Amino acid sequence: MVDIENVGVLFLKLNVASLDRMVDQATYARGVQYFFEGRVGELEVDLEGTIRAMVRGTFSYQVILETNEDGKLLRAGCNCPAFYQYEGFCKHIVATIIAAERSCHERGYKKQGITDLLFHSFTRRPEEEKTPVQLEINLEARNAHDTRRGISYFLSFRVGVDYLYVIRNTRRFMEDLHQEKNIRLGKRLTLNWEEHRFEPVDEQVIQLLLELYEVEQAAEYYYGTESRLFPGRTVYLPPRYLNRLLDILSGRQFNLTIFGQTFEGMEIKQEDLPAEFILDQKGHNLVLRMSSLKNVIPLVPSGEFIFAGERIWRISQAQRRHLLPFCEAAKRFKTDKVVFPPEDQEKFAAYVLPVLAKEAKLIMAKPEEKLFCREPLITRIYFDKEGERITARIDFVYGGNKINPFGRNDRSFSGPVIVRDLEKEREALGFFERAEFKVKGPQVYLEDDTRIFEFMVEGLPELQKVAEVYYSDSFKKINLNRPVSFQGGIRLQRETDLLEFDFSIEGIDAQELQDVFAALRLQKKYYRLKDGSFLPLENQQLIRVNELLKELGLKEEDLSAGKITLPKFRAPALEEKLDDLSLGFLQKDEYFTQLVDRLTSFSQGDVRIPASLAGILREYQKVGFYWLKTLAACGFGGILGDEMGLGKTLQAIAFLLSERNHRQVPDLVVAPTSLLYNWEAEVKKFAPSLKCLVVAGTKSERRGLLEKHPRVDLLITSYPLLRRDIEEYSRLRFGYCILDEAQNIKNPASLNARCVKRIRSEGRFALTGTPMENSLTELWSIFDFLMPGYLLSHRQFVEKFEKPIVREGDQKALERLKRQVKYFVLRRLKQDVLKELPLKIENTMQLELTRAQKKVYLAYLARAREEIANDLEVAGLNRSRIKILAVLTRLRQICCHPGMFLENYQGDSGKMEALQEILEELIAGGHRILLFSQFTKALSLIKKYLEEASISYLYLDGTVKSAERLELVDSFNSGEGDVFLISLKAGGTGLNLVGADTVIHFDPWWNPAVEDQATDRAHRIGQENPVHVIKLITRGTIEEKVLALQEKKKEMLAGVLDSGPSFITRLNEKEIRELFDI
């Protein structure tokens, strides 16, 4: 709230001069405009004299005004950005002050205190004790000056208690009512609304007229039009208002003047008009007389209220629909009869006659049987086949009369008129219309194969229920139920190490089989074979085979070769799909079955763990070892995706050691730079017999090391060095290529991904605790390294899996992907396999911005909202991404400390103050801390504080070399330093820091998996103490939204992999708008 000193603005009497001192002219003008545009809503005052309102601008903002007991304005505040950026009032406060003053003025609250207002509302007389006011209503119908408008209606009234006074100026009367003023009617009566009231029905009339008055006021205000609704002592009633008035008056009497004749005590009859018609025959014509409708006057356009026989009738919907056309005809043609010539008489008998008999009194001048023929309808349909089309002739038979709906049926003048059952005729014709038959002469025909099939399968059986159907011999020869016999098989060809699949339908050659599946792909219901018969495509076995083809990524043209070859890695998914589809006719050979059994139920078998590691590997690590051996034996690759800290490196070393004697070339491990020497240390520790070589150093040094390739067992290099030396590596051959932290190739277009895929090796494996971080494409990229083509091409993968799963939430696509990858991904969580691992306690601390920090944040956010919203509208999302990222980074930095990019910032930081208190308490309690931040500038500010507070620390960011990192890790685990400051990107993976028991995430990162990786530097094998994880989140800022986005997207990975953290899809426009509240 902003304090206002010595302004002295009276709440109930606005002092504009005083306001001018708190707001500039332009802002004051905008505030006045906002008030008159009706943007101030939810205006309320509490018992303390505080006024609150919501004002609609670009967004809705809350305004609070505080007044003293005398009604003087003390303070005013608004949560809009302008209020925090500029001195004085904003336009929202100006609009609220005007609205509050006007509201109190209109209610007559002249300098009343809040208690006076409150007590007044409780001491008013109850409505039932007030004196009722009589209201005499006079409704007058006049011919309009504009003949196109027909009749105009005017209302006048008299008002009083014991004596009725004519209201001579209806506009002034309604204005006084609207303002709740006392109304002087004469010397003996003044209406005081504290003492008088209208009866409930009359109150409805008054409210209707007040609504009309407000409409006129709005028109005058916005368009400057003069009063036309309240001329003199009358009120003009537009048609809709007349309809509503008559609805209200249905329960009381009133006076009606229509074309100069007055009817007092008029009541509205809630019933249909008793109409009468006389039907006669004159020569060959039928004549219908309607004298009872000649003087009927519809009062409203809908015809709901009509005047007839000196009464007003409120007629039913049925009478409005069927009788009003006769009234209109009588009025327009000035006659009381309608003549129907012979050519119209069947229509009259079918459409008009039944309605008249039901809705009115119908008198026939002659016996009915002499005028009309009433016989039941018999529909007869004759089908034939002419070439490739089918034809039909339709006859409607009434006794001895036959009617062809598409032929010429001359009306005989001598006999009675046939009363046709048009509803049943339409029912029969509907079958042909829906099947899209075409008309030719007296018959209809259909020549489209699809339509013929659908009609004969679906329409014809139903048509037989409503008609007599006859077939020609040629029509009967159409075959719809051709018997189908399937054959097929799946084999593993040991010579080629490929799968072989074939499928056929008895009597259909390979070329036509291709056309059958093409029709199935187009979702047709049948295929017309060369012999003219129809093959129904809704056959379940055929549908399942088609589903199998889609699962395998095959096209119908692949069937033309007779036999289809597939990569061996399709076997497990193919077997599972065959079981799901119950395709028993497909025969599987022995080798295929053995391959699937071995892969789906991998076990120790005759595999032996290296003796040196048998007592070291944990049980779950032994399972991982057997899994790697099984995949390798089958010629497959896979992802060892155990959660961080479960020893993926050790399992891979055990596998490489067991395979060493089976190969003549070395293996290759590619790891992040920070883990190069960690791998070397682990190999020397657990497999010292392996000749291990780290390929690092200068270009010439690396070239020299690669020349030792034939004489070593294992080469270890980093992703950056592999990129630089890829030409040399691509000329070498390796046994197994293992990628550590394989998320480094998550982008298939990156140099990392393109280079590792050029490595020539007998087998490939990937190690990563986060197979997906941001999108499903990342999983595809890793599989494209392991087994190219297994998850199709990238474009096919996106269309088949990524788009349906991510954009549409397609559970079936998710299940298909899950089934396809599950045999080649082994993922375990610590909570499932390490029961002895200490407890991990996580909590989020919600912190506040300091006052100075908040001003910076809100000012930057307000500007950013406007800029981002404009950029999204003008440039679109893709062209705005770089700017959006920069804005988000700035907001996150402000949450940490504005001094990270504002050189002259002299204020403090709520998060930094809280961190200092947390560190002091933790260190005093003997805890050792890992502190992660994405921003090295934030780490520098924290480092400065630690030095001032004499707190010992270690520091690691991207500038620290690999060898030095291991030294820092060893030093910290040996007890050096209370705090280890670590850049999230540089030290979030690959380090073992069990010397810490507390992890602090100073700022949240978009990807929860990255944070989890960092946390697991401490929560891993070797940790003996419970690990406390603290996330620092600034309340009401972008950080809260980042946290919400993490939780929202954490659910998605579990759908693809059986367990583990989530991945974040790329921010879409909706999410960006939610982040900025735009």
N, C-alpha and C positions, 0 to 999 in steps of 0.2 A: 504493500500500500504506500502511496505517496502522501506525505503530510502537506496540508495546505494552510499556511499561516496567514491570519488576518484577511482572509478572502471574504468571509461573511456572506456566503450565498445562502439565502433562505430556500429551504427545500420546497416550501409550498408557494413561494413567490420568486420565480427565477430572475436573478439580477444579471442581465447579459453583460453589463459593463464589467462586473467582477469576473465573469467567465472569460472575457477577452484577455485578462491578465494571465490566464493559465493556458491559453491555446492560441495558435496563430489563426489568421483569417481563413486560410484555405482549409485547415483541419476543422474549424468551426462550421464552415459551409458544408463540408462532407458529412459532419455529424448531423446537421439539420436535414440534409438529403436522406441519410440513413433512417432518421425518425419518420419522415413522410413516406418513405418506401416500405414502412412497416417491418423493418428488420429487427426491432426490439421485441423480444418475447420472454415469457416466463418471469414477468416482473412481479416481485414479491418483497414484502417488508416484514422483518421479525420484531419481536417484542423489545429488542434493544435499539431499534431504530436503524438497523442495517438493511439497506436495499440491495437486492440482487437481481440480475437480469442476464439473459443470453442474447448476444447481438450477432446476427449473421453477416459475415463478410466473405472473404475467400474461404475461411473456416468459421466455425461458431466459437465466439470468445465470451468468457464470463467477466462481467463487470460488477464490482462491489462498491457501494457508496455507504459511508458511515456518517450518521448525523447525531447531533446532541438532542437534549430534551426539548430545546426550542426550535428544532427543525433545521438547524444550521449544518451545512456540509463541512465535515471535519477532514475526511480523507477519501480518496478515490483510487481505485486500482483496476487494472485489466491485464489479462494474461496474453495479450497479443504482442508480437515482436516489437512493434513500434513503441509501446509503452516503456520497454526496457532500453530502447536505443536512443530515445529523444526525451528532452525535458518537457514537463507539462502534460496536459491531457491529450488523449488520443480521440479519434472520431467516435469510437464506441462509447467512451465515457460521456461525451457531449450528447449523443443520441439518447443515452439512458437518463441523463439529468432532465432533458426536455420531456421524455416519456413519463418520468416520475412526476414532474410538475403538472403536466397535462392531466395525468390520471387522477391526481388529488384534486385538481381544480374542477374537473368534470363531476366529481363525486361530492363537491361542496365541502371539502375538508379544510376550511380556512384556519390555518395555524392550530389545528387540533393536535393534541399529543397522541401517541400511539395507544395509550390506555383509553382515551376518549373514543377513539375509533373502535377499539375492541369492545368496550362496554355498550356502545351504540348498537352494535350488531346483535348483542344479546338482549337489549331492552326494547327492540322494535315490536310492535303489535303483531300477533300471529295473523296470518292471512284470513283465517275463518272468522275473526272478530271484526274485520273491516267491513264497511258498508258496500254492498254490491252496486255496481253501476249498470244501468240498463243500456243496451245497444240495439237500436233499430236499424236493420240493414235493408237497403233498397237497391236492387240490381236492375239495371236498365239496358236493353238491347236496342241498338240503333244501326241503321244502314251506314256503313263507312263511307267517307268522302271518296276514298280510293276504292273503286268497285272490285279491284282484285282482292281486297281484304275481306269482302263479304260483310259480316256483321261485327260491330265493335261493341264492347261491354264496358259499362261504367258503374261504379259503386258510389252511393252516397249514404249518409247515415245521420241518425239523431242520437244524442247521448244525454243522459240525465239520471236522476234518482227518483224523485216523485213526478217531475215534469221533464219532458224530453226537449232538448235544444237542438236546432239544426246547426250542423257544423258547416259554416259558410266558407271557411278557408281550410281545406283538408291538408294542404302542405304545411301550414303553420301548426295545425293540430298535431300532425305526425312529428314535426320538429320538437315540439314541447314534450311529447311522449318519449321521444328518443333521448332527450336530455333529462328526463324524469323531473320536469318542472311542474309546479302547480298550474292548473289550467282554469281560468275564469270563464265560465259559460254564461253567466248572467248575474243579476244582482243577488239572486238567492242561492247561487251554487258556484263554488270553486272546488275543483277536483284536487284533493291533496292525497298523494299516494301513500302517505303514512296512515291515512284513514279510509281510503277508498280502494276498490279492486274491481276488476271485471270478472264475470262468471267464467268458468273454465273453457267452455266452447267459444265464448266471445274473446277470451284471451288468445286463443289460437288464431282468430281472425286478425286481431291487433298485431300479433307477431308476424303474420304474413304481410300485412301492410307496412310494418316497420322494415321488413326485409326489402320490400319494394322501394321504400324511401331511401335505404342505404345504397341500393343499386343506382338510384337517381343521383344521390350525392356523389358517388364515385365517378359517374359519368360527367357531372358538372366539374368535378375537381380535375380529372385527367384530360377531358376533351373540351371543356368549356361550353357544353350544350345547355340550352335553357330547359326549364322544367316542362315536361309534357305529360308526365304520369299523374300529376296532381293539379289538373286545371280547375280552378275555382272551388266549388263545393263538391266536386266529384273526384273519383280516382279511376284512371284508366287501367283496365285489367288486361294485360297480355294473355294470350290463350292458355299458356301453361299455368299462370297464376289463377285464371278463372277455373281451370280444372281442379286445382288445389283448394280454391275457395268452396266450390260446390261439394268437394269431398268433406270439408269441415262442416258445411251447412246441412249435410245429410241427416244431422240429428236435431235440427231446430227449424222453426218457421222464419220466413223472410218475405219481403215484398218483391214482386217481379213486374217490371213494365217492359212489354215487348211490342215494338212497333205502335206505340201510343196507347196500348190497352194494358191496364194495371190489374194484377192479381194479388190480393192481399192474403197473408197467411199461407203462402205457398209452401208446400212440403215436397220433398223428393221421394218418389216411390222407388223402392229398391227391388224392382222386378222387371221382367221383359214386357215389351209393348204387345198388346193383343192385336196382332196384324191379321188381315183377312185377304185371301186371294180367290179369284174365280177363274177357272180354266174352261174354255169353250173351243169348239171347232167351227171355223167359217171357211167353207170350201176345202181346199187342201191345207189351209193354215191353222195353226193353233194360236189362240188369243188368250193372253193372261191379263186380267184386270186387277189393279192394285189401288183401288180408290181409298182404302184406309191409310195409305202412306202419302197421300197427296200433300197434306199440310204438315208433315213431320219436319221439324227444324232441328238439325244437329247443333248443339250449343258449343261444343268443343271439337277440334280437329279429329280427335280419336274416336268420336261418336259415342263415348261412354255415357254422356248426358244428352238427352234429346227432349224437345218440347213438342207435345202432341196432346190434343184433347184437353187443353187448358191445364195440363199437368207437366211436370218434369219427371222423366223416367231415367233410371240408371240401369241400362240394359246389359246383358251378359256379353261376353266376348263373342259367342257364337252368333247372336243377333247382330252385333256390330259388323261382323264379317259378312254375313249373308243377306241382311235386310237393307243395310245402308246403301248398297249399290242400287237397289230399286228406288230408294228415296232420291238419290242423286239423279237417276235417269228421269224420274217423274219431274224433278225440278228443272233439269237442263232442257228436256224436250217438251215440257209443258203438256204432258199427257198422262193418263192414268192406265194406259194399256201398252202391252208389248206383243208384237206379232212375230211368230216363228214360222218361216216358210219350210217346206219339206226338207230341204238340205240341212236345216239346223235342228230338226226335231229329235233326231237320235241323240245329239249332244244335250238338248234340253232334258230329254228323258233320263239320260245318264247322270248329268251333273246337277241340274236345277231342281228337278222334280223331287228327289229324295230329301233335299234340304228344305224345300217349302213344306213338305209333309211333316217334317220334324220341328221346324222353327215357327210355323204359323198355322192358321186355319185355312186349309185348301178345300174349296168347293168345286166339284166337277159338274159342269152343266149336262154332260152325258154320262152314261155308265162307263166305268173305267175300262172294262174289257173291250169297249168299242173304240177307245182312244189308244190303249196301250196293250202290247203283247208282253207278258211276263213269263218267260221260259227259262229253266236252268241252263247255264253255260256248259257246253262240252267242248274242250280244246283238243283238236286232233292235229298231230304233226307228222309229216312224211319226210324221212331222211333218205338221201341218195348219195352216191359217190360218182363224181365226174372228173376223170383224170386224177390230179393231185388235190382236188378240192372236194369238200362235202357241201351238199345243198339241203335246204329244208323248205317245205311248203306248210304254212300255218293256216288252219281253218278254225274260226270260232262259230260253233253251231248252237243256234237257239231254236229248238223245235225243228221245224222244216226250213228254217232260214240259215244259210251258210254265209259267213262274212270272212273275206280274206283281208287282213289289215294292210296289205301292200298292193291289193288289186283294186279294180273298180267295182263298187257295190252301189248300183243305182237304187234309190229309194222308191219303192212301189207306192203310188198314191192311193191305191185302193184299200190297203189293209191298215191295221193299227200300227203304231210306232213301237219298234222293239226297244224294250228297256234293257240296255246292255249292262253287263256286270264289268265295268271298266277296271275295277280294282283287280279282279282275277285275270282279265286280259293283260293288264300291265305286268302282273306277276309272271305270266308265261313269257311275254316279250322281254322281260328283264334278263332272262337267261341268255338270250341271243345278243342283247345290247352289251352285257358284261363280257361276253366272249368275243365281242367286236366283229360280229357277222356284218356283211355288207348286203345291201338290197339291190336286186336286179330283177326288174319286172315283178311278178307276183310271188317271188321266192327270195330267200336269203342264202348267202354262201359264205364259206370260210376256207381260205387257202393257205394260211400261215401254219406251218407244221406245229409250232409251239402251241398256238391257240387251239388247233385241232386236238392235240394230245390233252391239253388241260380241260377242254370242254368235254371230251369223251370220258376222262377220268373223274372229273369233279362235277361238271354241270349236268351231264346227261342223266346220271342216277337220280339227281334231285328233280330234274325236269319230269321224269317218269311219275313222280308223286302228284303232279298237278295237271298232267295231260295224258291223253292216249297217244303213244308213240309207235310209229311203224317204220321198218327198215327195208331197204331194197337188198337184193342178194349181194351186189357189189359192196355195199356199206358193211354188210356182215363180215366180209373178208378182212377187214382191218384188224390186225393182230396187235393187242396191247400188252400181252403178258408172255413175252418170249422167255423161255427157260434159260437160265444162266449157270454156267459151270466154270469155276476158276481153278487155275493151277499156278504153282510158283515155288521158288525155293531160294535159300540163302546158303552160300558156301564160303569157306576160307581157303583160297588157293595158296598152298604152301610154297609153290614155285615163285609166285609173284608177291606173296605176302599182302594180297589185296582181297577184299570181300567181293563176291559176285552175286548179283541179285537178278532174278528173272520173274516175269509175271505174264499170264496170258488168260484170255477168255475163249472157251471152245467155240469154234466156228467164226472167229473174228481175227483177221490177219493183223500183223504188227502196225501197218499204216493206219488201218481203221481204228485200232485200239488207241492210237495217238489222238484221233479225232474224238473218240468217246471221252477221254479225259479232258480234252479241250472244252467240250460241251459241259462237263462237270464243273470245270473251273469257272465257266460263265454262269454257273448256278441254274442251268437248265434242268428241267424235270425229266427229260427223256432224250434219247438220241435215235434218229431215224436211220436204220441200217440200210445197206445197199439193196437188200431184198424187199424193202418197203415196210418191214415190220418196225415196231417201236421197242426200244430198249429202255425200260424205266431206270432213271438215274438215281432214284431214291432207294435203290437196293443197298442195304446196310454194309454188305461186304465190299461193294464197289466204293462206297463213301469212305470206308476205313482204309482201303488201299490208297485212295487219293490223299487221305490225311497222312499216311505213311510217306508218300512221295514228297509231300510238302515238308514234312519233318526232316527228310533227307536232303532237302534243297534241290530236288530233281524237277525237271520240266517234262511235259508230255512227249516232246520230241525225243527225249532220251530213251523212250520205250521202243522207238522204231528199230533200234539196233538188236532188239531181242534180249540181250544180256547187258547188265549195267555193272560197272566196276566201281567200288567205293574204297576210300582209305580204311585201313584196319581199325583206326581209332573210333570209327562209327559203331563198332560192335556193341558196347554196353548200352548206349542209348537206344540202338536199334532193337536189342533184345527186350528192353523195358517197354518200348513202344509196342512191340509185337504182343507182349503179354497184355497190355492195356487194351489193345484193339481186338484181341481174341481172333487173330487170323490163323486158325488151325490148319488151313490148307497149305500154308507156306512151310515147306520142309526145310529143316536146319541140319547141316551136316555135322559130323563128329568134331571136326577141328574148330568150327565156329563155337560149338557148345563148350568145348574145353577152354577156349580163350575167354569166353564170358564168365565161366565158373571161376577161373583163376583170378580174374580182375575184380569180380564182385564179392569174393570171399577170400581176400588175400590173408595169408597166415604164414607162420614160420616155415613150414614144410622142411625142405632140406637146406634152407638158408641158415648160415651161421654168422653170428655177430663176431667181429674180430676179438680175439681172446683178450687183447689189452684193454678193451672197452666193455667187456661183458659185465664187469662188476661196477662200472661207472654209470652206464645208461640207466635212467629210470624206466619204469614199465611203459609209460606213454611214449618215451623216446624210442624204445625198442619197437613199438607199434609203428612209429614214423619211419624207422629204419626198414622194417619189413615192407611197408607201403612203397618206399622208394625203390627197393629191390624188385618188387612185383611189377611196377610200371616199367622199370628198365628192362626186365626180362621179356615183357610183352612188346617192347619197342615204343613205349609211350613216354611223354613228359608230364610234368605236373607241378602244382603250386603247393609247397609246404607253407601253409598260412597260419601257423600257430601264433597265438597272441604273444606280444613282446615279452621277453624274459623267460620263455619256455625252452630255450636251447636249440633253436633251429640250426645254428652253426655247428653244434656238436653232432646233431643227427646227420647233417650233410657230410661232415668229416668222417663219421663212421661208414657212411655209404661209399665215399671215395676210397677209403682204405680197403674196404671189402672188394672193390672192383679193380684195384691196382694191378693184380696179376693177370687180368683178362685182357689188357690192352697194351698196344705197342707205342701209343702216343700219350702225351700228358693231358691232364685235365686243366680246365680254365675256370677261375672264379673271378667275377667282376663285382666290385663292391664300391660303395661311396668312399671318397678320399679319406674321410675320418676313420674308416674301419680297416684300411689296408693292413696296418701293422697289428691290429687286433686279430685279424685272421691269421697272420703269420704266427703270433704268439699262441693262439689256440691250436693250430696245427702242430707246433713244436711241443705243446703240452700233452695233447691227446693222441697224436699220431707221429711221433718223432721219426718213424721209419720212412715217412714220405719225404722225398726230396722236394722242398718247397722253395719257390723263388718269387720275391716281390719285384715286379717290373715297374720301377719308378726312377726318378732322377731326370737328367737332361736327355735330350733327344738321342745323342750319341750313346749315352749310358744305357738307355732303354734298348737301343738297337743291339748293343753288345749283349745285353741280358737275353734278348730274344734268340740270339744265336745259340744259346745253351738249351733251347727248346727240346731237342731230342734226348738230353741227358738228365732231365728232371721229371718228377711225377706230377707236380702241380705248379701252375703259374697263377699269380694273383696280381690283378691290376685294377685300376679305378675307371669309372665311366669317363671322366675327362681325358685320361691318358689313352683309353681305348679309342676315343674319337680321333685323337691326334695320330695314332699309330694304326688305324684300321687297315690301311693298305698292306702293312706287314702282317697283321693278324689274319687278314682274309686269305693270305697265301699259305697259312699253316693249317694243319689238321689237329683236332683235339678229340679226346675221348668224350668226356662230359663237359658241358658248359653250364655253370651254375651262376645265376644272378642273385646277389644278395641285395636286400632292400629293393626288390624288383619294381617298386612303384616309380623308380627312376626312369622307367620306359613307358609310363602311363600314357604319354602323348605319342600316338603312333606316327605323327609327323616330325617328331623331334629327332635330332642327330643321335641321341642316346639309343632310341628305338631302332632307327635305321641301321646303325652300326652293329649292334649286337646281333641283328638278324642276318648279317653277312658272315658271321662266324660259322665255320664248317666244323660240325661235331657230330658224334654218333648219337648222343642223347642230350636233352636239355631239361633243366629244372629251374624253378624260381623260388626264392625264399622272401617272404614279406608278411608282416603282421597286418598290413592294410592293402589287400588286393585291389580295393577300390577306395578312393578318397573323394573324388568329385563327380564321377560319372561312370556309367556302364562301359563306355568306350575304353576306359582304363583296363578293365578286365579283359576286353577283347584284345587289346594291344599285347598284354602278357601272353595270352593264348596264341596270338599270332607269332610270337617268338617260339613258344613251346611246340606247337603243332599247327603250322600254317594251314588255314582252310577249315580247321575244326569248327570254328564259330563263324564260318562263311566269310565272305568279303566284308570289309567294314560297312559299305553301303547297305548290303543285305542284312547285316547284323543290326544296324540302326533301324531299318524298316521293320524287321521281324521281331526285335526284342526291345531296343532302347526306347523308341518312340511310344509303343504301346504300354510299356511298363511305367516310364517316367511321366509321360504327359497324360496318359489315359487311365493309369492305375489298373491295367489289364492283368488280372490274376492268372489267367490261363497262360499268357505269354511268360509270366514270372515262373510258373511251374515248369514250363518247357525248358527255360534257361537253367533253372535249378537242377532239373533232371539231367541236362546235358553236361553240366560242369561237375556234378557231385563226385564222380569217380576219379576226377583228376585234381581235386582240391581237398587237402586234408587240413582241417582247422580245429584246434582245441583251445579252450579258454582256461586260464589259470584256476578259476573257481571250480572247474570240472575235474582237473587232473592234479592240481597241487593243493590237496587238503591241508598240508602243513604250512602253506604260505601264510604269513601274518596278515592280520586284518588291514583293509584299506578303508580309511574313513574320509569321506568327501563332504565338504560343505561350501556353500557359496555365501560370501559376505556382501551384503548390500550396503554400499557407501553413498554418502551425499556429496555433491559438488559444494565447494565453498562459495560464498556470495560472489566474490570476484570471478571465480572460475565459471560460475553459472551465467554471469553476464556475458562473458566471452562466448560460452557455448551457445546460448540462446540467440545472440546476435549472429553468430556464424551459421547456425541452423536455419534461422529465418531467411537469410540471404541464399543459403544453399537450396532450400525448398523451392524458392521462386525460380532459381536458375535451372535446377534439375527438372522441375515440371515443364518449364519452357523448352528445354533441350529435348525432352522426351516427345513433346508435341511437334517440334520443328524438325529435329534431326533423327529422331527415332532411337531405339534402345542401343543397337549395335554401334552406331557412330558416337554415342554418348558414354560408352563404358569407361574409357580412360578418365574422363572428367569425373564420373560418378565414383570411381575408385579413389581418385585423389581427394574428393570431398569426404568420403567415408574415412579415409586415413586421417585427415585433419580432425574430424570429430572424435575419432578414437584417441588421437594424441592429446586433444584437449581434456578428455576424461582422465588420462594418465597425469599430465601436467602441461598447461598451456605454454610453459617455458621451453618446451621441446621445439617450438617453431616461432614463438614470439620473443624476440630478443629483449624487448624492454618490459616484459611482463614482471611485475613486482609482487603479484599476489601469491597465494599459496595453493595447494592441491589437497583436496579431501582424501584422495587415494594415497598420496605420499604420506600424509599425516597418520592415516590409519596403518600404513605399512610400518612406519617407525615404531608405533606402539606394539604391533604384532611381533616384530623382530626382537624388540627389547624383552618382551614377555617370554618368547620362545627360547632365546639364548639364555636368559636367567634360569629357565627350566632345564637346561642341558641339552636342548635339541639342536640338530644340525640341519641346515636348510638348503634345498635347491630352489633358486628363484629364476623363473623363465619369463622372458618378454620378447615380443617380436621386434621391439624398437631398441636399437643399440643406444639411442639418445636417452631413452628411459633408464637403461642400465647405467649410463654415465652419471645421471642425476642420482641414482641410488648409490653408486660407487662413491660419489662425493659425500653423501650423508654417512656412509659406513666409515669413511676415513675420518670425518669430523667426530664421529661417535666412538672411534678407536675399536671398531669391530673388524676382526680379521676375516678376509675373504679371498676367494680365487675368482678368476674371470676368464670366460671362454666365448669368443665369437668367431666369425668366419675368417678372420685374419690369422688365427692361430694355426700353425702347421700340424700335420697329422701326428708326427712323432712327439711333438710337444703336448698334444692332447692326452696321449696315454700317460705322460708324466704328470699332468695335472690331475687326471683321474686317480692315479696311484697315490698321489700326495693327499688328495681329499679323503680317499678311503683309508689312508693311514692316520687320519686325524687332523690334518692341517686345514685350518680355516673353519669358521663357523657358518659362513654363507658362501655358496657357489653361484655366482651370477652367470647365467648361460643364455646366449641368444637362441631362441626357439628353433630357428632354421639350422643353425650350425651344430647344436648339441642335443637336438631332440631325439636322435636315433643312434643306436649302436654303442652307447656308453653304458658301463656298469658302475653305478654310483650308489651302491648299497650302504655307503657310509652315512647317507642322509636318512632321516626318518620323517622329514616334512618337505612337501613340495608346494611352492606358491606360484600360481599363474597370475602375474601382475596385470595382464590384459588378455581378454578372450580372443581366440582366433576362430575364423569362420569354420574351420574343419575340426570337429571334435576328435577325429582319429589322430591328428597331429598332437593335440594336447595329451591324449591318452598315451601316445608313444613317449612323450616327454616324461609323464608321470611314471611310466614303467622303467625309467632309468634307476629309480629307487625301489619300486615294488616288483621285485624279481627274485629269482633263485639266489640264495645267499643272504637275503634280508632276514634279520632276526627280530626286528621290532615292528610294531604296527606303524603303518605309513599314513600320515595325515596330509590330505590334499586340500588346499585352500584356493578358491577362485575369488578374485577381487572384482566386483561388478559395481559400476556407478549407477545408482538408481535413476530411472526416468530419462535415460540416455540411449544412445545407439548401442551401447554395450548390452543393455537388457534385451534389445531386439536381436542382437547376435546370439545371445544365449537361447532365446526362444527359437531361432532358426536352427540352431544346433539340435535342440530336442526334437523339433519337428522332423528333421531329416535323418536323425539317428535311427529311426525305425526302419529305414528302407533296406539297409544292407542285410539285415536278418532275413529278408525275403529271398535273397539270392544265395547267401552262404548260411550255414546252419547257425552260426553264432558270430559275435564280434561287433565292433563299432560300425557306425554308419558311414555313408558317403554323402557328400553334399552335391546336389545338382547345381548347374550353373544358375546364378541368380536370374530370374525372369523379371519382366517389367512389373508384374503384380507385387513380387517380393520387394523390389526396389521402392515402389510407391508406399508399401507398408513400412519400410525402414524410415522413410522421410515423412510419413503421415500425409501424403499428397494424393 
